[in-house]
Amino acid sequence: MRLYYKLSQIVLLFGYGLLLAGLVFPALALALSAQRAKRQRDALKLHWLRLFSSILRLTVTLTGEPPKAGALLVSNHISWMDIVVIGRFLPAYFVAKSDILGWPVIGYLARQGGTIFIRRGDKRQIKATAEQMLWALKQQSTVIVFPEGTTTNGQDVLGFHTSLLQPALLTHAPVQPVALQYQGPAALHAPFIGDDAFLPHLLNILRMDHIDVSVNFLPLIKVAGKDRISLGSEARAAILAAIVDGPEALAVPSLA
């Protein structure tokens, strides 16, 4: 019964998302100035992600503080849920693999929500992605990337694709590492890796009573005097150290 109830909530949530993306966002663009329309869209996106978080029954242990604006966040990557986990804390542009565009409903919502897509191995498309990131950072928006380029089981941090860090160097935007860890039963069920398909994985997640996850917003890294290799190494080392050490004792859990 829990599964069917949560699944019905997800269907309603996706319907609400389609309403926002297809009708409300275009109406805001017509009725308001660009800046006011963006603020309203950001508020609605945060609201939608927090509703998603509530349906999934995410119990989040938060350490550190997210940036105010205009930073590049780099996070380890474990699951599609990472976007919900981080995105519920601040308005941001996510950089995601173009594969998501093929997901029913989710692909459309991601595009309309301002997600920046990247196609691995396509140099022209990677350049276009960098230009979009550059524009967002110049507008003092926050951009969130997963520079490992793939998901893992959360026990390690793969090498970074440092081309995703170049826009921060060009705009002198600070870089903030973010360490994610799913805990308890969720450490086994949350990873979305290999040939996993979205819908079966979502159903498995909805069967869980709750999902424990820690989010550690680590100290900002200043980019002055660094190149993208050294910047990537420093950010990766900070995330890896946080994962090894675990959440800080003073972290405050919250049900969202």
C-alpha positions as a Markdown table, in Angstrom:
| # | Residue | x | y | z |
|---|---|---|---|---|
| 1 | Met | 0.0 | 0.0 | 0.0 |
| 2 | Arg | 2.9 | 2.4 | 0.8 |
| 3 | Leu | 4.2 | 1.8 | -2.8 |
| 4 | Tyr | 0.9 | 2.5 | -4.4 |
| 5 | Tyr | 0.3 | 5.6 | -2.3 |
| 6 | Lys | 3.8 | 7.0 | -3.1 |
| 7 | Leu | 3.5 | 6.2 | -6.8 |
| 8 | Ser | 0.2 | 8.1 | -7.0 |
| 9 | Gln | 2.0 | 11.1 | -5.4 |
| 10 | Ile | 4.8 | 10.8 | -7.9 |
| 11 | Val | 2.2 | 10.8 | -10.8 |
| 12 | Leu | 0.6 | 13.9 | -9.3 |
| 13 | Leu | 4.0 | 15.6 | -8.8 |
| 14 | Phe | 5.0 | 14.9 | -12.4 |
| 15 | Gly | 1.7 | 16.3 | -13.6 |
| 16 | Tyr | 2.3 | 19.4 | -11.5 |
| 17 | Gly | 5.7 | 19.7 | -13.0 |
| 18 | Leu | 4.3 | 19.5 | -16.5 |
| 19 | Leu | 1.8 | 22.2 | -15.7 |
| 20 | Leu | 4.6 | 24.4 | -14.3 |
| 21 | Ala | 6.9 | 23.8 | -17.3 |
| 22 | Gly | 4.3 | 24.0 | -20.0 |
| 23 | Leu | 2.1 | 26.8 | -18.8 |
| 24 | Val | 3.3 | 28.7 | -15.8 |
| 25 | Phe | 7.0 | 29.2 | -16.8 |
| 26 | Pro | 6.0 | 30.6 | -20.3 |
| 27 | Ala | 3.4 | 32.8 | -18.7 |
| 28 | Leu | 5.9 | 34.2 | -16.2 |
| 29 | Ala | 8.3 | 35.0 | -19.1 |
| 30 | Leu | 5.5 | 37.0 | -20.8 |
| 31 | Ala | 4.2 | 38.8 | -17.8 |
| 32 | Leu | 7.4 | 39.7 | -15.9 |
| 33 | Ser | 10.8 | 41.1 | -16.5 |
| 34 | Ala | 13.5 | 38.5 | -17.1 |
| 35 | Gln | 15.0 | 38.9 | -13.6 |
| 36 | Arg | 11.6 | 38.7 | -11.8 |
| 37 | Ala | 10.5 | 35.7 | -14.0 |
| 38 | Lys | 13.8 | 33.9 | -13.1 |
| 39 | Arg | 13.2 | 34.5 | -9.4 |
| 40 | Gln | 9.7 | 33.1 | -9.6 |
| 41 | Arg | 10.8 | 30.1 | -11.6 |
| 42 | Asp | 13.6 | 29.4 | -9.1 |
| 43 | Ala | 11.1 | 29.5 | -6.2 |
| 44 | Leu | 8.8 | 27.1 | -8.0 |
| 45 | Lys | 11.6 | 24.7 | -8.9 |
| 46 | Leu | 12.7 | 24.6 | -5.3 |
| 47 | His | 9.1 | 24.0 | -4.2 |
| 48 | Trp | 8.8 | 21.1 | -6.7 |
| 49 | Leu | 12.1 | 19.5 | -5.6 |
| 50 | Arg | 11.1 | 19.8 | -2.0 |
| 51 | Leu | 7.8 | 18.0 | -2.7 |
| 52 | Phe | 9.8 | 15.3 | -4.5 |
| 53 | Ser | 12.1 | 15.1 | -1.5 |
| 54 | Ser | 9.1 | 14.7 | 0.8 |
| 55 | Ile | 7.5 | 11.9 | -1.3 |
| 56 | Leu | 10.8 | 10.0 | -1.3 |
| 57 | Arg | 11.0 | 10.6 | 2.5 |
| 58 | Leu | 14.6 | 11.9 | 2.4 |
| 59 | Thr | 16.1 | 12.3 | 5.8 |
| 60 | Val | 19.0 | 14.7 | 5.2 |
| 61 | Thr | 21.9 | 15.3 | 7.5 |
| 62 | Leu | 23.3 | 18.6 | 6.5 |
| 63 | Thr | 26.8 | 19.9 | 7.1 |
| 64 | Gly | 28.2 | 23.3 | 6.0 |
| 65 | Glu | 26.4 | 25.9 | 4.1 |
| 66 | Pro | 25.4 | 26.2 | 0.4 |
| 67 | Pro | 26.8 | 29.3 | -1.4 |
| 68 | Lys | 24.8 | 32.4 | -1.7 |
| 69 | Ala | 25.1 | 32.7 | -5.5 |
| 70 | Gly | 27.6 | 32.6 | -8.4 |
| 71 | Ala | 29.5 | 29.5 | -7.4 |
| 72 | Leu | 30.3 | 26.3 | -9.2 |
| 73 | Leu | 29.4 | 23.3 | -7.1 |
| 74 | Val | 31.2 | 20.0 | -7.8 |
| 75 | Ser | 29.8 | 16.8 | -6.3 |
| 76 | Asn | 30.4 | 13.1 | -6.3 |
| 77 | His | 27.6 | 11.3 | -8.1 |
| 78 | Ile | 25.7 | 8.2 | -6.9 |
| 79 | Ser | 22.1 | 8.4 | -8.1 |
| 80 | Trp | 19.5 | 10.4 | -10.0 |
| 81 | Met | 18.3 | 11.3 | -6.5 |
| 82 | Asp | 21.5 | 13.5 | -6.1 |
| 83 | Ile | 19.7 | 16.2 | -8.0 |
| 84 | Val | 16.8 | 16.2 | -5.6 |
| 85 | Val | 19.1 | 16.0 | -2.6 |
| 86 | Ile | 21.2 | 19.0 | -3.5 |
| 87 | Gly | 18.6 | 20.9 | -5.6 |
| 88 | Arg | 16.2 | 21.3 | -2.7 |
| 89 | Phe | 18.7 | 23.6 | -0.9 |
| 90 | Leu | 19.3 | 26.2 | -3.5 |
| 91 | Pro | 18.3 | 27.4 | -7.0 |
| 92 | Ala | 20.8 | 26.2 | -9.5 |
| 93 | Tyr | 21.5 | 25.0 | -13.0 |
| 94 | Phe | 22.5 | 21.4 | -13.1 |
| 95 | Val | 24.8 | 19.9 | -15.7 |
| 96 | Ala | 23.6 | 16.5 | -16.7 |
| 97 | Lys | 24.2 | 13.8 | -19.3 |
| 98 | Ser | 22.1 | 14.2 | -22.4 |
| 99 | Asp | 20.8 | 10.6 | -21.8 |
| 100 | Ile | 18.2 | 12.1 | -19.4 |
| 101 | Leu | 16.5 | 13.8 | -22.4 |
| 102 | Gly | 15.3 | 10.3 | -23.4 |
| 103 | Trp | 13.6 | 9.7 | -20.1 |
| 104 | Pro | 9.8 | 10.1 | -20.3 |
| 105 | Val | 8.5 | 13.2 | -18.6 |
| 106 | Ile | 11.8 | 13.7 | -16.6 |
| 107 | Gly | 13.7 | 14.7 | -19.8 |
| 108 | Tyr | 11.1 | 17.4 | -20.6 |
| 109 | Leu | 11.0 | 18.7 | -17.1 |
| 110 | Ala | 14.8 | 18.8 | -16.9 |
| 111 | Arg | 15.0 | 20.8 | -20.1 |
| 112 | Gln | 12.3 | 23.2 | -19.2 |
| 113 | Gly | 13.8 | 23.6 | -15.7 |
| 114 | Gly | 17.1 | 24.9 | -17.2 |
| 115 | Thr | 19.3 | 21.9 | -17.0 |
| 116 | Ile | 22.4 | 22.2 | -19.1 |
| 117 | Phe | 23.0 | 19.0 | -21.0 |
| 118 | Ile | 26.4 | 17.5 | -22.0 |
| 119 | Arg | 27.1 | 14.7 | -24.5 |
| 120 | Arg | 30.3 | 12.9 | -23.7 |
| 121 | Gly | 32.8 | 12.6 | -26.5 |
| 122 | Asp | 31.2 | 15.3 | -28.6 |
| 123 | Lys | 33.7 | 18.2 | -28.6 |
| 124 | Arg | 31.4 | 20.7 | -30.2 |
| 125 | Gln | 28.6 | 19.9 | -27.7 |
| 126 | Ile | 31.0 | 20.0 | -24.8 |
| 127 | Lys | 32.1 | 23.5 | -25.9 |
| 128 | Ala | 28.4 | 24.6 | -26.1 |
| 129 | Thr | 27.9 | 23.2 | -22.6 |
| 130 | Ala | 30.9 | 25.2 | -21.3 |
| 131 | Glu | 29.5 | 28.4 | -22.9 |
| 132 | Gln | 26.1 | 27.9 | -21.2 |
| 133 | Met | 27.9 | 27.3 | -17.9 |
| 134 | Leu | 29.9 | 30.5 | -18.5 |
| 135 | Trp | 26.8 | 32.5 | -19.1 |
| 136 | Ala | 25.1 | 31.2 | -16.0 |
| 137 | Leu | 28.1 | 32.0 | -13.8 |
| 138 | Lys | 28.4 | 35.5 | -15.3 |
| 139 | Gln | 24.7 | 36.0 | -14.3 |
| 140 | Gln | 25.7 | 35.1 | -10.7 |
| 141 | Ser | 23.8 | 31.9 | -10.9 |
| 142 | Thr | 24.9 | 28.7 | -9.2 |
| 143 | Val | 25.9 | 25.8 | -11.4 |
| 144 | Ile | 26.1 | 22.2 | -10.2 |
| 145 | Val | 28.3 | 19.6 | -11.9 |
| 146 | Phe | 29.2 | 15.9 | -11.3 |
| 147 | Pro | 32.7 | 15.9 | -12.8 |
| 148 | Glu | 33.2 | 12.1 | -12.3 |
| 149 | Gly | 31.1 | 11.8 | -15.5 |
| 150 | Thr | 29.3 | 8.7 | -14.2 |
| 151 | Thr | 27.7 | 7.3 | -11.0 |
| 152 | Thr | 29.4 | 5.1 | -8.4 |
| 153 | Asn | 28.4 | 3.1 | -5.4 |
| 154 | Gly | 29.4 | 6.1 | -3.2 |
| 155 | Gln | 32.4 | 4.4 | -1.6 |
| 156 | Asp | 35.0 | 6.2 | -3.8 |
| 157 | Val | 35.4 | 9.3 | -5.9 |
| 158 | Leu | 36.5 | 8.8 | -9.5 |
| 159 | Gly | 38.9 | 11.1 | -11.4 |
| 160 | Phe | 37.3 | 14.4 | -12.5 |
| 161 | His | 36.6 | 15.5 | -16.0 |
| 162 | Thr | 38.3 | 18.9 | -15.4 |
| 163 | Ser | 37.0 | 20.6 | -18.6 |
| 164 | Leu | 33.8 | 21.2 | -16.5 |
| 165 | Leu | 35.8 | 23.4 | -14.2 |
| 166 | Gln | 37.1 | 25.7 | -16.8 |
| 167 | Pro | 34.1 | 28.1 | -16.7 |
| 168 | Ala | 34.9 | 28.8 | -13.0 |
| 169 | Leu | 38.4 | 29.8 | -13.9 |
| 170 | Leu | 37.2 | 32.1 | -16.7 |
| 171 | Thr | 34.7 | 33.9 | -14.5 |
| 172 | His | 36.7 | 33.7 | -11.2 |
| 173 | Ala | 33.7 | 32.0 | -9.6 |
| 174 | Pro | 34.5 | 30.1 | -6.4 |
| 175 | Val | 34.3 | 26.3 | -6.5 |
| 176 | Gln | 32.5 | 24.5 | -3.7 |
| 177 | Pro | 32.9 | 20.7 | -3.3 |
| 178 | Val | 29.9 | 18.8 | -2.1 |
| 179 | Ala | 30.2 | 15.3 | -0.6 |
| 180 | Leu | 27.1 | 13.0 | -0.8 |
| 181 | Gln | 26.7 | 9.8 | 1.2 |
| 182 | Tyr | 23.6 | 7.6 | 1.3 |
| 183 | Gln | 23.5 | 5.7 | 4.6 |
| 184 | Gly | 21.9 | 2.6 | 6.1 |
| 185 | Pro | 19.8 | 0.5 | 3.7 |
| 186 | Ala | 19.9 | 3.4 | 1.2 |
| 187 | Ala | 23.7 | 2.9 | 0.8 |
| 188 | Leu | 22.8 | -0.3 | -1.0 |
| 189 | His | 19.7 | 0.7 | -2.9 |
| 190 | Ala | 20.3 | 4.3 | -3.9 |
| 191 | Pro | 23.2 | 3.8 | -6.3 |
| 192 | Phe | 22.0 | 4.1 | -9.9 |
| 193 | Ile | 24.8 | 2.5 | -11.9 |
| 194 | Gly | 25.5 | 0.3 | -14.9 |
| 195 | Asp | 22.4 | -0.8 | -16.8 |
| 196 | Asp | 19.9 | 0.4 | -14.2 |
| 197 | Ala | 16.7 | 1.7 | -15.7 |
| 198 | Phe | 14.9 | 4.7 | -14.1 |
| 199 | Leu | 11.4 | 3.3 | -13.5 |
| 200 | Pro | 12.5 | 0.0 | -11.8 |
| 201 | His | 15.0 | 1.9 | -9.7 |
| 202 | Leu | 12.3 | 4.5 | -8.8 |
| 203 | Leu | 9.9 | 1.7 | -7.7 |
| 204 | Asn | 12.6 | 0.2 | -5.5 |
| 205 | Ile | 13.2 | 3.5 | -3.9 |
| 206 | Leu | 9.5 | 4.1 | -3.3 |
| 207 | Arg | 9.3 | 0.8 | -1.4 |
| 208 | Met | 11.7 | 2.1 | 1.2 |
| 209 | Asp | 10.3 | 3.6 | 4.4 |
| 210 | His | 12.8 | 6.5 | 4.3 |
| 211 | Ile | 16.2 | 7.3 | 2.8 |
| 212 | Asp | 19.1 | 8.6 | 4.9 |
| 213 | Val | 21.6 | 10.8 | 3.1 |
| 214 | Ser | 24.3 | 13.2 | 4.3 |
| 215 | Val | 25.1 | 16.3 | 2.4 |
| 216 | Asn | 28.4 | 18.1 | 3.2 |
| 217 | Phe | 28.8 | 21.5 | 1.7 |
| 218 | Leu | 32.6 | 21.9 | 2.0 |
| 219 | Pro | 34.6 | 25.1 | 2.2 |
| 220 | Leu | 34.8 | 27.2 | -0.9 |
| 221 | Ile | 37.9 | 26.9 | -3.0 |
| 222 | Lys | 39.3 | 30.1 | -4.5 |
| 223 | Val | 40.4 | 29.6 | -8.1 |
| 224 | Ala | 43.1 | 32.4 | -8.3 |
| 225 | Gly | 46.4 | 31.0 | -9.3 |
| 226 | Lys | 45.1 | 27.5 | -10.2 |
| 227 | Asp | 44.6 | 25.7 | -13.4 |
| 228 | Arg | 41.7 | 23.2 | -14.0 |
| 229 | Ile | 43.9 | 20.2 | -13.2 |
| 230 | Ser | 45.0 | 21.5 | -9.8 |
| 231 | Leu | 41.5 | 22.8 | -9.1 |
| 232 | Gly | 40.0 | 19.4 | -9.9 |
| 233 | Ser | 42.5 | 17.6 | -7.7 |
| 234 | Glu | 41.9 | 19.8 | -4.7 |
| 235 | Ala | 38.1 | 19.5 | -5.0 |
| 236 | Arg | 38.2 | 15.7 | -5.5 |
| 237 | Ala | 40.6 | 15.4 | -2.5 |
| 238 | Ala | 38.2 | 17.4 | -0.3 |
| 239 | Ile | 35.2 | 15.3 | -1.3 |
| 240 | Leu | 37.1 | 12.0 | -0.8 |
| 241 | Ala | 38.3 | 13.1 | 2.6 |
| 242 | Ala | 34.8 | 14.0 | 3.7 |
| 243 | Ile | 33.5 | 10.6 | 2.6 |
| 244 | Val | 36.2 | 8.8 | 4.4 |
| 245 | Asp | 35.7 | 10.8 | 7.6 |
| 246 | Gly | 31.9 | 10.7 | 7.4 |
| 247 | Pro | 29.4 | 13.4 | 8.4 |
| 248 | Glu | 30.6 | 15.8 | 11.1 |
| 249 | Ala | 29.2 | 15.2 | 14.6 |
| 250 | Leu | 27.5 | 18.6 | 14.6 |
| 251 | Ala | 25.5 | 17.9 | 11.5 |
| 252 | Val | 21.8 | 18.5 | 11.9 |
| 253 | Pro | 19.4 | 15.9 | 10.5 |
| 254 | Ser | 16.1 | 17.1 | 8.9 |
| 255 | Leu | 13.2 | 15.2 | 7.4 |
| 256 | Ala | 12.3 | 16.7 | 4.0 |
